[in-house]
Amino acid sequence: MKLKLSFVVIAEALFTCDDTILTLGNLESLRAVLPTAAEIKEIKSFEGDIETLANPERFFLEVANVPGYTERVSALIF
């Protein structure tokens, strides 16, 4: 992903639908890397130290806290 934003900032912007952060280019980049339901289920079952996770898995954890994250991205692109 080409966004130079923290995972927390991205998740907050998705939650609030902040179009100053979620530009069309950023949304298209996000859409390409959004986790699937299976990936979310798998990462939520992780019981180890979150600090040991790689960046993609940390991103998945943050985004998973946003209800309807996939739908939000699609709606904002529309």
All heavy atoms as a GROMACS GRO file, in nm:
protein
  607
    1MET      N    1   0.085  -0.116   0.000
    1MET     CA    2   0.000   0.000   0.000
    1MET      C    3   0.090   0.123   0.000
    1MET      O    4   0.191   0.127   0.067
    1MET     CB    5  -0.091  -0.004   0.123
    1MET     CG    6  -0.186   0.107   0.130
    1MET     SD    7  -0.320   0.084   0.248
    1MET     CE    8  -0.237   0.052   0.399
    2LYS      N    9   0.050   0.226  -0.070
    2LYS     CA   10   0.132   0.344  -0.089
    2LYS      C   11   0.098   0.458   0.007
    2LYS      O   12   0.157   0.563   0.000
    2LYS     CB   13   0.118   0.394  -0.232
    2LYS     CG   14   0.162   0.293  -0.334
    2LYS     CD   15   0.134   0.342  -0.473
    2LYS     CE   16   0.164   0.230  -0.571
    2LYS     NZ   17   0.123   0.263  -0.706
    3LEU      N   18   0.005   0.438   0.096
    3LEU     CA   19  -0.035   0.543   0.188
    3LEU      C   20   0.073   0.561   0.295
    3LEU      O   21   0.122   0.464   0.350
    3LEU     CB   22  -0.167   0.509   0.256
    3LEU     CG   23  -0.287   0.490   0.165
    3LEU    CD1   24  -0.408   0.451   0.247
    3LEU    CD2   25  -0.315   0.615   0.086
    4LYS      N   26   0.103   0.684   0.325
    4LYS     CA   27   0.202   0.712   0.427
    4LYS      C   28   0.133   0.759   0.555
    4LYS      O   29   0.166   0.862   0.610
    4LYS     CB   30   0.301   0.815   0.377
    4LYS     CG   31   0.372   0.770   0.251
    4LYS     CD   32   0.508   0.827   0.242
    4LYS     CE   33   0.569   0.794   0.109
    4LYS     NZ   34   0.646   0.680   0.100
    5LEU      N   35   0.033   0.682   0.594
    5LEU     CA   36  -0.046   0.713   0.713
    5LEU      C   37  -0.040   0.594   0.807
    5LEU      O   38  -0.027   0.480   0.764
    5LEU     CB   39  -0.191   0.739   0.675
    5LEU     CG   40  -0.217   0.852   0.576
    5LEU    CD1   41  -0.359   0.844   0.523
    5LEU    CD2   42  -0.190   0.986   0.640
    6SER      N   43  -0.055   0.621   0.936
    6SER     CA   44  -0.057   0.510   1.031
    6SER      C   45  -0.186   0.430   1.014
    6SER      O   46  -0.286   0.481   0.964
    6SER     CB   47  -0.045   0.562   1.174
    6SER     OG   48  -0.167   0.617   1.217
    7PHE      N   49  -0.182   0.308   1.058
    7PHE     CA   50  -0.299   0.221   1.049
    7PHE      C   51  -0.414   0.278   1.131
    7PHE      O   52  -0.530   0.268   1.092
    7PHE     CB   53  -0.266   0.079   1.095
    7PHE     CG   54  -0.153   0.017   1.020
    7PHE    CD1   55  -0.062  -0.065   1.085
    7PHE    CD2   56  -0.136   0.038   0.884
    7PHE    CE1   57   0.042  -0.125   1.017
    7PHE    CE2   58  -0.031  -0.021   0.815
    7PHE     CZ   59   0.058  -0.102   0.881
    8VAL      N   60  -0.382   0.339   1.243
    8VAL     CA   61  -0.484   0.398   1.329
    8VAL      C   62  -0.552   0.515   1.257
    8VAL      O   63  -0.675   0.527   1.259
    8VAL     CB   64  -0.423   0.444   1.463
    8VAL    CG1   65  -0.525   0.521   1.547
    8VAL    CG2   66  -0.369   0.326   1.541
    9VAL      N   67  -0.475   0.599   1.191
    9VAL     CA   68  -0.530   0.713   1.118
    9VAL      C   69  -0.620   0.664   1.005
    9VAL      O   70  -0.730   0.718   0.983
    9VAL     CB   71  -0.418   0.805   1.064
    9VAL    CG1   72  -0.471   0.907   0.965
    9VAL    CG2   73  -0.346   0.872   1.178
   10ILE      N   74  -0.578   0.561   0.935
   10ILE     CA   75  -0.658   0.505   0.826
   10ILE      C   76  -0.790   0.452   0.881
   10ILE      O   77  -0.897   0.478   0.826
   10ILE     CB   78  -0.582   0.396   0.750
   10ILE    CG1   79  -0.462   0.457   0.677
   10ILE    CG2   80  -0.672   0.322   0.653
   10ILE    CD1   81  -0.366   0.355   0.620
   11ALA      N   82  -0.783   0.376   0.989
   11ALA     CA   83  -0.905   0.318   1.048
   11ALA      C   84  -0.999   0.429   1.096
   11ALA      O   85  -1.120   0.422   1.075
   11ALA     CB   86  -0.869   0.224   1.162
   12GLU      N   87  -0.945   0.532   1.161
   12GLU     CA   88  -1.028   0.643   1.208
   12GLU      C   89  -1.093   0.716   1.090
   12GLU      O   90  -1.209   0.754   1.098
   12GLU     CB   91  -0.945   0.740   1.291
   12GLU     CG   92  -0.910   0.687   1.429
   12GLU     CD   93  -0.819   0.780   1.507
   12GLU    OE1   94  -0.787   0.892   1.460
   12GLU    OE2   95  -0.780   0.740   1.617
   13ALA      N   96  -1.016   0.736   0.983
   13ALA     CA   97  -1.071   0.804   0.865
   13ALA      C   98  -1.182   0.720   0.802
   13ALA      O   99  -1.283   0.775   0.757
   13ALA     CB  100  -0.960   0.830   0.764
   14LEU      N  101  -1.166   0.589   0.801
   14LEU     CA  102  -1.272   0.502   0.750
   14LEU      C  103  -1.396   0.510   0.838
   14LEU      O  104  -1.508   0.515   0.788
   14LEU     CB  105  -1.224   0.357   0.743
   14LEU     CG  106  -1.149   0.315   0.619
   14LEU    CD1  107  -1.098   0.172   0.634
   14LEU    CD2  108  -1.238   0.326   0.497
   15PHE      N  109  -1.374   0.511   0.968
   15PHE     CA  110  -1.487   0.515   1.060
   15PHE      C  111  -1.568   0.643   1.045
   15PHE      O  112  -1.690   0.643   1.050
   15PHE     CB  113  -1.437   0.498   1.204
   15PHE     CG  114  -1.547   0.483   1.304
   15PHE    CD1  115  -1.615   0.363   1.316
   15PHE    CD2  116  -1.585   0.588   1.385
   15PHE    CE1  117  -1.718   0.347   1.407
   15PHE    CE2  118  -1.688   0.575   1.476
   15PHE     CZ  119  -1.755   0.454   1.487
   16THR      N  120  -1.497   0.755   1.025
   16THR     CA  121  -1.564   0.885   1.016
   16THR      C  122  -1.591   0.927   0.871
   16THR      O  123  -1.648   1.034   0.848
   16THR     CB  124  -1.481   0.994   1.084
   16THR    OG1  125  -1.353   1.004   1.019
   16THR    CG2  126  -1.463   0.965   1.232
   17CYS      N  127  -1.547   0.844   0.776
   17CYS     CA  128  -1.562   0.876   0.633
   17CYS      C  129  -1.497   1.010   0.600
   17CYS      O  130  -1.555   1.094   0.531
   17CYS     CB  131  -1.708   0.872   0.590
   17CYS     SG  132  -1.780   0.708   0.605
   18ASP      N  133  -1.378   1.032   0.649
   18ASP     CA  134  -1.304   1.156   0.632
   18ASP      C  135  -1.246   1.166   0.491
   18ASP      O  136  -1.145   1.105   0.460
   18ASP     CB  137  -1.192   1.162   0.736
   18ASP     CG  138  -1.116   1.293   0.735
   18ASP    OD1  139  -1.126   1.370   0.637
   18ASP    OD2  140  -1.044   1.318   0.834
   19ASP      N  141  -1.311   1.247   0.408
   19ASP     CA  142  -1.268   1.257   0.269
   19ASP      C  143  -1.146   1.346   0.249
   19ASP      O  144  -1.093   1.356   0.139
   19ASP     CB  145  -1.382   1.301   0.178
   19ASP     CG  146  -1.437   1.438   0.212
   19ASP    OD1  147  -1.392   1.498   0.312
   19ASP    OD2  148  -1.527   1.485   0.139
   20THR      N  149  -1.099   1.410   0.356
   20THR     CA  150  -0.973   1.484   0.344
   20THR      C  151  -0.854   1.388   0.345
   20THR      O  152  -0.752   1.416   0.286
   20THR     CB  153  -0.957   1.590   0.456
   20THR    OG1  154  -0.954   1.524   0.582
   20THR    CG2  155  -1.069   1.691   0.450
   21ILE      N  156  -0.870   1.277   0.412
   21ILE     CA  157  -0.766   1.173   0.415
   21ILE      C  158  -0.794   1.068   0.308
   21ILE      O  159  -0.704   1.023   0.238
   21ILE     CB  160  -0.759   1.108   0.555
   21ILE    CG1  161  -0.708   1.210   0.657
   21ILE    CG2  162  -0.669   0.985   0.553
   21ILE    CD1  163  -0.711   1.163   0.800
   22LEU      N  164  -0.918   1.030   0.296
   22LEU     CA  165  -0.956   0.924   0.204
   22LEU      C  166  -0.990   0.982   0.066
   22LEU      O  167  -1.104   0.983   0.023
   22LEU     CB  168  -1.074   0.845   0.260
   22LEU     CG  169  -1.046   0.778   0.394
   22LEU    CD1  170  -1.173   0.718   0.450
   22LEU    CD2  171  -0.936   0.674   0.381
   23THR      N  172  -0.886   1.026  -0.002
   23THR     CA  173  -0.903   1.076  -0.138
   23THR      C  174  -0.930   0.957  -0.230
   23THR      O  175  -0.912   0.840  -0.190
   23THR     CB  176  -0.776   1.148  -0.185
   23THR    OG1  177  -0.668   1.054  -0.187
   23THR    CG2  178  -0.742   1.266  -0.095
   24LEU      N  179  -0.971   0.985  -0.352
   24LEU     CA  180  -1.001   0.876  -0.445
   24LEU      C  181  -0.879   0.786  -0.464
   24LEU      O  182  -0.891   0.663  -0.462
   24LEU     CB  183  -1.048   0.933  -0.580
   24LEU     CG  184  -1.086   0.830  -0.684
   24LEU    CD1  185  -1.196   0.737  -0.633
   24LEU    CD2  186  -1.130   0.898  -0.813
   25GLY      N  187  -0.763   0.844  -0.479
   25GLY     CA  188  -0.641   0.763  -0.495
   25GLY      C  189  -0.613   0.676  -0.374
   25GLY      O  190  -0.578   0.558  -0.387
   26ASN      N  191  -0.629   0.734  -0.254
   26ASN     CA  192  -0.609   0.657  -0.131
   26ASN      C  193  -0.711   0.545  -0.118
   26ASN      O  194  -0.678   0.433  -0.077
   26ASN     CB  195  -0.615   0.748  -0.009
   26ASN     CG  196  -0.494   0.837   0.005
   26ASN    OD1  197  -0.393   0.819  -0.063
   26ASN    ND2  198  -0.504   0.936   0.091
   27LEU      N  199  -0.835   0.575  -0.153
   27LEU     CA  200  -0.941   0.474  -0.145
   27LEU      C  201  -0.914   0.358  -0.240
   27LEU      O  202  -0.935   0.241  -0.205
   27LEU     CB  203  -1.076   0.536  -0.173
   27LEU     CG  204  -1.132   0.626  -0.064
   27LEU    CD1  205  -1.246   0.710  -0.116
   27LEU    CD2  206  -1.175   0.543   0.056
   28GLU      N  207  -0.869   0.389  -0.360
   28GLU     CA  208  -0.839   0.283  -0.456
   28GLU      C  209  -0.722   0.197  -0.408
   28GLU      O  210  -0.723   0.076  -0.425
   28GLU     CB  211  -0.814   0.342  -0.593
   28GLU     CG  212  -0.942   0.395  -0.656
   28GLU     CD  213  -0.922   0.470  -0.786
   28GLU    OE1  214  -0.808   0.509  -0.818
   28GLU    OE2  215  -1.023   0.491  -0.856
   29SER      N  216  -0.623   0.260  -0.346
   29SER     CA  217  -0.512   0.184  -0.289
   29SER      C  218  -0.561   0.096  -0.175
   29SER      O  219  -0.520  -0.020  -0.163
   29SER     CB  220  -0.403   0.278  -0.237
   29SER     OG  221  -0.341   0.347  -0.341
   30LEU      N  222  -0.649   0.150  -0.092
   30LEU     CA  223  -0.705   0.073   0.020
   30LEU      C  224  -0.786  -0.046  -0.029
   30LEU      O  225  -0.774  -0.156   0.026
   30LEU     CB  226  -0.796   0.161   0.105
   30LEU     CG  227  -0.735   0.236   0.219
   30LEU    CD1  228  -0.839   0.324   0.285
   30LEU    CD2  229  -0.673   0.142   0.319
   31ARG      N  230  -0.869  -0.022  -0.129
   31ARG     CA  231  -0.955  -0.129  -0.179
   31ARG      C  232  -0.873  -0.251  -0.221
   31ARG      O  233  -0.914  -0.365  -0.202
   31ARG     CB  234  -1.040  -0.079  -0.296
   31ARG     CG  235  -1.132  -0.185  -0.350
   31ARG     CD  236  -1.232  -0.135  -0.450
   31ARG     NE  237  -1.173  -0.054  -0.556
   31ARG     CZ  238  -1.243   0.007  -0.649
   31ARG    NH1  239  -1.373  -0.002  -0.649
   31ARG    NH2  240  -1.183   0.078  -0.741
   32ALA      N  241  -0.756  -0.227  -0.274
   32ALA     CA  242  -0.671  -0.337  -0.323
   32ALA      C  243  -0.614  -0.422  -0.210
   32ALA      O  244  -0.575  -0.537  -0.233
   32ALA     CB  245  -0.558  -0.280  -0.408
   33VAL      N  246  -0.610  -0.368  -0.088
   33VAL     CA  247  -0.546  -0.442   0.022
   33VAL      C  248  -0.639  -0.472   0.139
   33VAL      O  249  -0.593  -0.520   0.242
   33VAL     CB  250  -0.421  -0.367   0.074
   33VAL    CG1  251  -0.316  -0.357  -0.034
   33VAL    CG2  252  -0.457  -0.231   0.128
   34LEU      N  253  -0.768  -0.446   0.123
   34LEU     CA  254  -0.860  -0.474   0.233
   34LEU      C  255  -0.865  -0.623   0.262
   34LEU      O  256  -0.865  -0.705   0.171
   34LEU     CB  257  -1.000  -0.423   0.200
   34LEU     CG  258  -1.020  -0.273   0.205
   34LEU    CD1  259  -1.160  -0.237   0.160
   34LEU    CD2  260  -0.993  -0.219   0.345
   35PRO      N  261  -0.870  -0.658   0.390
   35PRO     CA  262  -0.875  -0.799   0.426
   35PRO      C  263  -1.011  -0.861   0.397
   35PRO      O  264  -1.114  -0.794   0.401
   35PRO     CB  265  -0.849  -0.797   0.577
   35PRO     CG  266  -0.892  -0.662   0.621
   35PRO     CD  267  -0.866  -0.570   0.506
   36THR      N  268  -1.009  -0.989   0.369
   36THR     CA  269  -1.132  -1.065   0.350
   36THR      C  270  -1.186  -1.106   0.486
   36THR      O  271  -1.117  -1.095   0.588
   36THR     CB  272  -1.106  -1.193   0.267
   36THR    OG1  273  -1.018  -1.278   0.344
   36THR    CG2  274  -1.043  -1.162   0.132
   37ALA      N  275  -1.308  -1.155   0.487
   37ALA     CA  276  -1.368  -1.202   0.612
   37ALA      C  277  -1.286  -1.315   0.672
   37ALA      O  278  -1.268  -1.322   0.795
   37ALA     CB  279  -1.512  -1.246   0.588
   38ALA      N  280  -1.234  -1.403   0.588
   38ALA     CA  281  -1.153  -1.515   0.636
   38ALA      C  282  -1.023  -1.464   0.699
   38ALA      O  283  -0.979  -1.517   0.804
   38ALA     CB  284  -1.122  -1.611   0.522
   39GLU      N  285  -0.962  -1.363   0.640
   39GLU     CA  286  -0.839  -1.307   0.696
   39GLU      C  287  -0.865  -1.240   0.829
   39GLU      O  288  -0.786  -1.254   0.923
   39GLU     CB  289  -0.776  -1.208   0.598
   39GLU     CG  290  -0.718  -1.275   0.475
   39GLU     CD  291  -0.681  -1.178   0.364
   39GLU    OE1  292  -0.752  -1.075   0.347
   39GLU    OE2  293  -0.583  -1.206   0.294
   40ILE      N  294  -0.978  -1.171   0.840
   40ILE     CA  295  -1.014  -1.107   0.967
   40ILE      C  296  -1.037  -1.212   1.075
   40ILE      O  297  -0.990  -1.199   1.187
   40ILE     CB  298  -1.140  -1.018   0.951
   40ILE    CG1  299  -1.109  -0.898   0.862
   40ILE    CG2  300  -1.195  -0.976   1.085
   40ILE    CD1  301  -1.010  -0.800   0.919
   41LYS      N  302  -1.108  -1.317   1.040
   41LYS     CA  303  -1.135  -1.424   1.137
   41LYS      C  304  -1.004  -1.485   1.186
   41LYS      O  305  -0.986  -1.508   1.305
   41LYS     CB  306  -1.223  -1.531   1.072
   41LYS     CG  307  -1.263  -1.641   1.165
   41LYS     CD  308  -1.354  -1.739   1.098
   41LYS     CE  309  -1.390  -1.852   1.193
   41LYS     NZ  310  -1.474  -1.953   1.131
   42GLU      N  311  -0.913  -1.507   1.093
   42GLU     CA  312  -0.785  -1.568   1.129
   42GLU      C  313  -0.702  -1.476   1.219
   42GLU      O  314  -0.647  -1.519   1.320
   42GLU     CB  315  -0.706  -1.602   1.003
   42GLU     CG  316  -0.580  -1.681   1.030
   42GLU     CD  317  -0.513  -1.728   0.903
   42GLU    OE1  318  -0.582  -1.747   0.802
   42GLU    OE2  319  -0.391  -1.747   0.907
   43ILE      N  320  -0.695  -1.349   1.184
   43ILE     CA  321  -0.612  -1.257   1.263
   43ILE      C  322  -0.674  -1.230   1.399
   43ILE      O  323  -0.602  -1.213   1.498
   43ILE     CB  324  -0.583  -1.126   1.186
   43ILE    CG1  325  -0.464  -1.053   1.246
   43ILE    CG2  326  -0.702  -1.035   1.182
   43ILE    CD1  327  -0.334  -1.122   1.232
   44LYS      N  328  -0.805  -1.231   1.410
   44LYS     CA  329  -0.870  -1.209   1.539
   44LYS      C  330  -0.850  -1.328   1.633
   44LYS      O  331  -0.862  -1.313   1.754
   44LYS     CB  332  -1.018  -1.178   1.521
   44LYS     CG  333  -1.041  -1.036   1.476
   44LYS     CD  334  -1.186  -0.998   1.490
   44LYS     CE  335  -1.198  -0.848   1.473
   44LYS     NZ  336  -1.328  -0.799   1.512
   45SER      N  337  -0.820  -1.444   1.577
   45SER     CA  338  -0.796  -1.561   1.661
   45SER      C  339  -0.653  -1.566   1.713
   45SER      O  340  -0.620  -1.650   1.796
   45SER     CB  341  -0.829  -1.689   1.584
   45SER     OG  342  -0.734  -1.710   1.482
   46PHE      N  343  -0.568  -1.475   1.668
   46PHE     CA  344  -0.429  -1.470   1.712
   46PHE      C  345  -0.422  -1.436   1.860
   46PHE      O  346  -0.483  -1.339   1.904
   46PHE     CB  347  -0.352  -1.366   1.629
   46PHE     CG  348  -0.208  -1.353   1.668
   46PHE    CD1  349  -0.118  -1.453   1.634
   46PHE    CD2  350  -0.163  -1.242   1.736
   46PHE    CE1  351   0.016  -1.440   1.669
   46PHE    CE2  352  -0.030  -1.229   1.771
   46PHE     CZ  353   0.060  -1.329   1.738
   47GLU      N  354  -0.350  -1.516   1.935
   47GLU     CA  355  -0.343  -1.497   2.079
   47GLU      C  356  -0.206  -1.455   2.127
   47GLU      O  357  -0.184  -1.438   2.246
   47GLU     CB  358  -0.387  -1.624   2.150
   47GLU     CG  359  -0.532  -1.659   2.126
   47GLU     CD  360  -0.574  -1.787   2.194
   47GLU    OE1  361  -0.491  -1.850   2.264
   47GLU    OE2  362  -0.690  -1.826   2.177
   48GLY      N  363  -0.113  -1.436   2.035
   48GLY     CA  364   0.022  -1.399   2.074
   48GLY      C  365   0.038  -1.249   2.091
   48GLY      O  366  -0.059  -1.173   2.096
   49ASP      N  367   0.162  -1.207   2.100
   49ASP     CA  368   0.197  -1.066   2.116
   49ASP      C  369   0.175  -0.994   1.984
   49ASP      O  370   0.234  -1.030   1.882
   49ASP     CB  371   0.342  -1.055   2.161
   49ASP     CG  372   0.386  -0.912   2.186
   49ASP    OD1  373   0.300  -0.821   2.183
   49ASP    OD2  374   0.507  -0.892   2.207
   50ILE      N  375   0.090  -0.892   1.984
   50ILE     CA  376   0.058  -0.818   1.862
   50ILE      C  377   0.183  -0.753   1.803
   50ILE      O  378   0.195  -0.737   1.682
   50ILE     CB  379  -0.051  -0.713   1.891
   50ILE    CG1  380  -0.182  -0.785   1.922
   50ILE    CG2  381  -0.069  -0.616   1.775
   50ILE    CD1  382  -0.294  -0.694   1.965
   51GLU      N  383   0.278  -0.720   1.888
   51GLU     CA  384   0.403  -0.658   1.841
   51GLU      C  385   0.482  -0.749   1.749
   51GLU      O  386   0.566  -0.701   1.673
   51GLU     CB  387   0.489  -0.616   1.960
   51GLU     CG  388   0.426  -0.510   2.048
   51GLU     CD  389   0.403  -0.378   1.975
   51GLU    OE1  390   0.492  -0.336   1.899
   51GLU    OE2  391   0.296  -0.319   1.993
   52THR      N  392   0.456  -0.878   1.753
   52THR     CA  393   0.529  -0.972   1.668
   52THR      C  394   0.467  -0.985   1.529
   52THR      O  395   0.526  -1.048   1.442
   52THR     CB  396   0.535  -1.113   1.732
   52THR    OG1  397   0.402  -1.164   1.744
   52THR    CG2  398   0.602  -1.109   1.868
   53LEU      N  399   0.350  -0.925   1.509
   53LEU     CA  400   0.283  -0.934   1.380
   53LEU      C  401   0.349  -0.842   1.278
   53LEU      O  402   0.400  -0.736   1.312
   53LEU     CB  403   0.136  -0.896   1.393
   53LEU     CG  404   0.048  -0.989   1.476
   53LEU    CD1  405  -0.092  -0.929   1.492
   53LEU    CD2  406   0.041  -1.126   1.413
   54ALA      N  407   0.341  -0.882   1.154
   54ALA     CA  408   0.391  -0.799   1.044
   54ALA      C  409   0.292  -0.686   1.017
   54ALA      O  410   0.177  -0.691   1.061
   54ALA     CB  411   0.411  -0.884   0.919
   55ASN      N  412   0.334  -0.586   0.943
   55ASN     CA  413   0.248  -0.471   0.915
   55ASN      C  414   0.114  -0.506   0.851
   55ASN      O  415   0.013  -0.449   0.890
   55ASN     CB  416   0.323  -0.368   0.830
   55ASN     CG  417   0.417  -0.285   0.914
   55ASN    OD1  418   0.404  -0.274   1.034
   55ASN    ND2  419   0.515  -0.226   0.848
   56PRO      N  420   0.108  -0.598   0.754
   56PRO     CA  421  -0.023  -0.630   0.698
   56PRO      C  422  -0.122  -0.682   0.802
   56PRO      O  423  -0.239  -0.644   0.802
   56PRO     CB  424   0.007  -0.736   0.592
   56PRO     CG  425   0.148  -0.709   0.552
   56PRO     CD  426   0.215  -0.663   0.679
   57GLU      N  427  -0.074  -0.766   0.892
   57GLU     CA  428  -0.162  -0.821   0.994
   57GLU      C  429  -0.205  -0.713   1.093
   57GLU      O  430  -0.319  -0.710   1.138
   57GLU     CB  431  -0.096  -0.938   1.066
   57GLU     CG  432  -0.086  -1.064   0.983
   57GLU     CD  433   0.031  -1.064   0.884
   57GLU    OE1  434   0.121  -0.977   0.895
   57GLU    OE2  435   0.031  -1.150   0.794
   58ARG      N  436  -0.116  -0.622   1.125
   58ARG     CA  437  -0.152  -0.511   1.214
   58ARG      C  438  -0.257  -0.422   1.148
   58ARG      O  439  -0.350  -0.374   1.212
   58ARG     CB  440  -0.030  -0.428   1.249
   58ARG     CG  441   0.062  -0.498   1.346
   58ARG     CD  442   0.181  -0.413   1.371
   58ARG     NE  443   0.251  -0.458   1.489
   58ARG     CZ  444   0.354  -0.394   1.539
   58ARG    NH1  445   0.398  -0.284   1.484
   58ARG    NH2  446   0.414  -0.441   1.646
   59PHE      N  447  -0.241  -0.398   1.019
   59PHE     CA  448  -0.339  -0.321   0.943
   59PHE      C  449  -0.475  -0.391   0.948
   59PHE      O  450  -0.577  -0.327   0.971
   59PHE     CB  451  -0.292  -0.304   0.800
   59PHE     CG  452  -0.395  -0.245   0.708
   59PHE    CD1  453  -0.434  -0.113   0.720
   59PHE    CD2  454  -0.454  -0.322   0.609
   59PHE    CE1  455  -0.530  -0.059   0.636
   59PHE    CE2  456  -0.549  -0.269   0.525
   59PHE     CZ  457  -0.588  -0.136   0.538
   60PHE      N  458  -0.476  -0.521   0.927
   60PHE     CA  459  -0.601  -0.598   0.931
   60PHE      C  460  -0.670  -0.581   1.065
   60PHE      O  461  -0.792  -0.564   1.072
   60PHE     CB  462  -0.575  -0.746   0.904
   60PHE     CG  463  -0.539  -0.780   0.763
   60PHE    CD1  464  -0.527  -0.684   0.664
   60PHE    CD2  465  -0.515  -0.912   0.728
   60PHE    CE1  466  -0.494  -0.716   0.534
   60PHE    CE2  467  -0.483  -0.947   0.597
   60PHE     CZ  468  -0.471  -0.849   0.500
   61LEU      N  469  -0.593  -0.587   1.175
   61LEU     CA  470  -0.652  -0.572   1.308
   61LEU      C  471  -0.717  -0.434   1.326
   61LEU      O  472  -0.825  -0.423   1.383
   61LEU     CB  473  -0.546  -0.593   1.416
   61LEU     CG  474  -0.513  -0.736   1.451
   61LEU    CD1  475  -0.396  -0.742   1.547
   61LEU    CD2  476  -0.634  -0.806   1.511
   62GLU      N  477  -0.651  -0.330   1.279
   62GLU     CA  478  -0.707  -0.196   1.291
   62GLU      C  479  -0.833  -0.180   1.208
   62GLU      O  480  -0.935  -0.129   1.255
   62GLU     CB  481  -0.605  -0.089   1.249
   62GLU     CG  482  -0.496  -0.065   1.349
   62GLU     CD  483  -0.546  -0.011   1.482
   62GLU    OE1  484  -0.647   0.063   1.485
   62GLU    OE2  485  -0.483  -0.042   1.584
   63VAL      N  486  -0.829  -0.224   1.084
   63VAL     CA  487  -0.943  -0.210   0.993
   63VAL      C  488  -1.060  -0.294   1.040
   63VAL      O  489  -1.176  -0.254   1.024
   63VAL     CB  490  -0.902  -0.246   0.849
   63VAL    CG1  491  -1.022  -0.254   0.757
   63VAL    CG2  492  -0.803  -0.142   0.797
   64ALA      N  493  -1.033  -0.407   1.101
   64ALA     CA  494  -1.140  -0.496   1.147
   64ALA      C  495  -1.228  -0.429   1.252
   64ALA      O  496  -1.343  -0.470   1.271
   64ALA     CB  497  -1.080  -0.624   1.204
   65ASN      N  498  -1.178  -0.325   1.317
   65ASN     CA  499  -1.256  -0.254   1.418
   65ASN      C  500  -1.354  -0.154   1.359
   65ASN      O  501  -1.431  -0.092   1.433
   65ASN     CB  502  -1.162  -0.182   1.515
   65ASN     CG  503  -1.082  -0.280   1.599
   65ASN    OD1  504  -1.133  -0.383   1.641
   65ASN    ND2  505  -0.957  -0.249   1.620
   66VAL      N  506  -1.350  -0.137   1.228
   66VAL     CA  507  -1.439  -0.042   1.160
   66VAL      C  508  -1.556  -0.121   1.101
   66VAL      O  509  -1.536  -0.202   1.010
   66VAL     CB  510  -1.365   0.035   1.048
   66VAL    CG1  511  -1.461   0.130   0.978
   66VAL    CG2  512  -1.245   0.108   1.104
   67PRO      N  513  -1.677  -0.100   1.151
   67PRO     CA  514  -1.792  -0.174   1.097
   67PRO      C  515  -1.812  -0.144   0.949
   67PRO      O  516  -1.809  -0.028   0.907
   67PRO     CB  517  -1.910  -0.120   1.178
   67PRO     CG  518  -1.850  -0.049   1.295
   67PRO     CD  519  -1.714  -0.007   1.256
   68GLY      N  520  -1.827  -0.248   0.870
   68GLY     CA  521  -1.855  -0.232   0.727
   68GLY      C  522  -1.743  -0.164   0.649
   68GLY      O  523  -1.770  -0.088   0.556
   69TYR      N  524  -1.618  -0.192   0.685
   69TYR     CA  525  -1.505  -0.124   0.621
   69TYR      C  526  -1.505  -0.140   0.469
   69TYR      O  527  -1.478  -0.045   0.396
   69TYR     CB  528  -1.371  -0.167   0.682
   69TYR     CG  529  -1.342  -0.314   0.669
   69TYR    CD1  530  -1.280  -0.366   0.557
   69TYR    CD2  531  -1.378  -0.403   0.770
   69TYR    CE1  532  -1.254  -0.501   0.546
   69TYR    CE2  533  -1.354  -0.537   0.760
   69TYR     CZ  534  -1.291  -0.587   0.647
   69TYR     OH  535  -1.267  -0.722   0.636
   70THR      N  536  -1.538  -0.257   0.420
   70THR     CA  537  -1.540  -0.279   0.274
   70THR      C  538  -1.647  -0.194   0.208
   70THR      O  539  -1.623  -0.129   0.106
   70THR     CB  540  -1.564  -0.428   0.243
   70THR    OG1  541  -1.462  -0.505   0.306
   70THR    CG2  542  -1.560  -0.454   0.094
   71GLU      N  543  -1.764  -0.194   0.268
   71GLU     CA  544  -1.875  -0.116   0.215
   71GLU      C  545  -1.847   0.034   0.220
   71GLU      O  546  -1.883   0.109   0.132
   71GLU     CB  547  -2.005  -0.148   0.289
   71GLU     CG  548  -2.056  -0.289   0.266
   71GLU     CD  549  -1.987  -0.394   0.354
   71GLU    OE1  550  -1.904  -0.359   0.441
   71GLU    OE2  551  -2.018  -0.512   0.336
   72ARG      N  552  -1.780   0.078   0.327
   72ARG     CA  553  -1.746   0.219   0.341
   72ARG      C  554  -1.653   0.262   0.228
   72ARG      O  555  -1.672   0.369   0.168
   72ARG     CB  556  -1.681   0.247   0.475
   72ARG     CG  557  -1.776   0.242   0.592
   72ARG     CD  558  -1.699   0.257   0.723
   72ARG     NE  559  -1.785   0.230   0.835
   72ARG     CZ  560  -1.837   0.324   0.913
   72ARG    NH1  561  -1.814   0.450   0.890
   72ARG    NH2  562  -1.915   0.291   1.013
   73VAL      N  563  -1.551   0.181   0.201
   73VAL     CA  564  -1.457   0.214   0.094
   73VAL      C  565  -1.530   0.220  -0.040
   73VAL      O  566  -1.514   0.315  -0.117
   73VAL     CB  567  -1.338   0.115   0.090
   73VAL    CG1  568  -1.255   0.135  -0.036
   73VAL    CG2  569  -1.252   0.131   0.214
   74SER      N  570  -1.613   0.120  -0.067
   74SER     CA  571  -1.688   0.118  -0.193
   74SER      C  572  -1.780   0.240  -0.206
   74SER      O  573  -1.788   0.301  -0.312
   74SER     CB  574  -1.771  -0.010  -0.204
   74SER     OG  575  -1.686  -0.123  -0.211
   75ALA      N  576  -1.848   0.274  -0.098
   75ALA     CA  577  -1.940   0.388  -0.101
   75ALA      C  578  -1.864   0.519  -0.123
   75ALA      O  579  -1.909   0.605  -0.200
   75ALA     CB  580  -2.019   0.396   0.029
   76LEU      N  581  -1.751   0.535  -0.059
   76LEU     CA  582  -1.674   0.658  -0.075
   76LEU      C  583  -1.615   0.668  -0.215
   76LEU      O  584  -1.605   0.778  -0.270
   76LEU     CB  585  -1.563   0.665   0.029
   76LEU     CG  586  -1.612   0.695   0.171
   76LEU    CD1  587  -1.502   0.667   0.273
   76LEU    CD2  588  -1.660   0.838   0.181
   77ILE      N  589  -1.580   0.556  -0.276
   77ILE     CA  590  -1.530   0.558  -0.414
   77ILE      C  591  -1.643   0.597  -0.508
   77ILE      O  592  -1.624   0.674  -0.601
   77ILE     CB  593  -1.469   0.422  -0.452
   77ILE    CG1  594  -1.336   0.404  -0.381
   77ILE    CG2  595  -1.451   0.413  -0.604
   77ILE    CD1  596  -1.273   0.268  -0.398
   78PHE      N  597  -1.762   0.545  -0.479
   78PHE     CA  598  -1.878   0.577  -0.564
   78PHE      C  599  -1.906   0.725  -0.563
   78PHE      O  600  -1.930   0.791  -0.658
   78PHE     CB  601  -2.000   0.498  -0.519
   78PHE     CG  602  -2.121   0.527  -0.600
   78PHE    CD1  603  -2.133   0.478  -0.728
   78PHE    CD2  604  -2.223   0.604  -0.549
   78PHE    CE1  605  -2.245   0.504  -0.805
   78PHE    CE2  606  -2.336   0.632  -0.625
   78PHE     CZ  607  -2.347   0.583  -0.754
   0.00000   0.00000   0.00000
